[in-house]
Amino acid sequence: MERKTVHVAVYDTFADWEIPYATTALAGAGHHVAYVGESGEPVITMGGMQVVPNLSIADLRPDDSALLILPGADAWEKVVPPFATAARSFLRAGVPVAAICGAVTGLAKEGLLDDRPHTGAAAEVLAATGYRGGDHYREADAYTDGDLITAGPTEPVAFAREILARLEAYPPRVVDAWFRLFRHSDASAYEVLAAHEGAGGAA
């Protein structure tokens, strides 16, 4: 796949730990990672870090992007909706969207999961939004359905695995080794990564 910018949504109270496995590995694969805020103003993460967006959501265009990543947030009901609307335009344009934790719930509330297989924090959490996609819920660490990737809050490594595979950032055997190393501390996987320089800084 042609190297393009990967856009990551950032908003106040977003969960810092849910995206760095993906962003680090993507940067290692040669992707440019850009952070998108509702405005250009700095945001404060759940862990207290300050992040300054590279651009605002008004300037976000699917044609300029390889992928839109949406992390969860404590205040997801307030901060995710504008990005859920952007996610709709991305999916309509055939550009992948990856959501984890509260962002998945935000997509459910937007109606984007009514007809798409997906996973999330728990089936009952998504059901509370009143969405109509309960029959499409999958019990999985992370799940890819075409251009949509979803994951629960405890699965940042599996979330990254699905992103790396969808963008073909590394060959499948390298993605598998990356997952085995970071998820299972499988030392034998390191040799595969070492032979493929730059896989998320593991080589």
Beta strands, then each sheet from edge to edge (+ up, - down):
strand 1: 5-9
strand 2: 32-37
strand 3: 43-44
strand 4: 50-51
strand 5: 55-56
strand 6: 65-70
strand 7: 97-100
strand 8: 142-145
strand 9: 148-151
sheet 1: 5+ 2+ 1+ 6+ 7+ 9+ 8-
sheet 2: 3+ 4-
end
